[in-house]
Amino acid sequence: MAKALLVTPPKNFEAAMAELDLLVDKMESGQLPLEESLSAYQRGAELIKYCDKVLSDAQQRIQVLDGGSNGSGGALKDFHQDAES
C-alpha cells in the first residue's frame, strides 16, 4: 500500500511554480522509481490546481478593479489614458 502523503500548501504562486518545475525535471529525467513518480505526479496535480485557483482569483480581482460588471464584458482598459478623454 502507498504511503499517505502529507499535503503542505505552497507558500505562494511563485513557490508552487518553482516546485512544479523541479517535479517536472525529476520526472522527465526518467530516474524516479514508480512510487516516487506517482507521488510526484500527484503533487504536481495538486500544485496545478493551486496555481489555477490563484490565477482565477487574480483574474476575478482584476475584473472587479476594472469595473467588469459595467457591461464591458470584463475587457481590460488601457493603463495610459489620453488626457482628452
N, C-alpha and C positions, 0 to 999 in steps of 0.2 A: 504494500500500500504506500502511496506517495506521502511525503511529509507535508504537514499542514504549513502553509505559508503565512508568515507574519506580514500583513499588508501595512506598509507605512506610506502615508500620503507624501507626495513630493513637497518640498519646501515652497516651490513656486513653479511657474510655467517654464522658466529657463532651466531650472534644475531637472524638471521632468524631461525636457528635450535632450539635455546632456546625458541623462541616464538612458534614455531611449537610444541615442546614438551609440553608446557603449554596448548596449544589449545587441543591437543590430550588428555591430562589428564582431562581437563574440560569436554570434550565430552564423554570420557569413564565413567565419574562419573555418567552420566545419570541425572544430576541435572539441566541442562540448559533447559530453555523453548525453544519451537520450533524455534522462530525467532532468538534467540541467537545461537542456534545450527546451523541454516542455515548460519548465518553470520560467525560463527567460521569455518564452512566447506569452505565457500567461501574464507576467509582469508587464511586458510590452503592451499587451492589450489593455491592461489597467491604465498605463501611462497615456495611451492614445485616447482613452475615454476621458481621462482627467483633462488633457490638453484640449480636446474637443469642447468640453464644458467651459473651460476658461475662455476659449476663443468665442464661443457662443454668447457667454455672459458679456464679454467685451463688446461684441457687435451690438447687443441689445442696449448697452450703456451709450454707445456712440449714437444709435438711433434716437435715444431719449435726448441726449445732449444736442443733437442736430434738429430736434423737433420733428422726428419721423412720423408722428401721429397727425401732422397737419395736412395729410393728403398728398404729400410729395412722393410717396412711395418709399420713403426712407433713404432716398438718394442723398449722398453726402454733398455738401456745398463746398465751393472753393474756399480755401482758407483766406486768401487775399481777396478782399472785395474792393471794387472800384470806389473811389471817393464820391463819384457822382451818383451812386446807387441810392 
